[in-house]
Amino acid sequence: KALPHLVELQVLDVNSNNIGDSGIVSLVQTLCQPSSMDMEQNPPGDKSLTAAPQYITLPQMHIGYNSGVSGPGSARVAQLSSALPALTRLDISGDRYKPAHLS
């Protein structure tokens, strides 16, 4: 299940970490999945939350300068991020010590 409590996340900044290809791709895949609020999360008798899927409206994602993220990993992130319609800024700058094309 995607992150239902982060539907209105505005900025995700995980720059300068050691996430690697599998970690960064997994993170973006999770963000791109629709989430639904479980009726179990409602207080008793409250029907305000529905089970309709919601997508994260993330306008900015900063995931650059992560060691272990290669050119193919960055390309996969760019491809996956097309499922985030609100995304207007995507920073996937390479490892500051090694250009992505050399990874």
Secondary structure, 3 states (H helix, E strand, C coil): CCCHHHCCCCEEECCCCCCHHHHHHHHHHHHHCCEECCHHHCCCCCCCCCCCEECCCCCEEECCCCCCCCHHHHHHHHHHHHHCCCCCEEECCCECCECHHHC
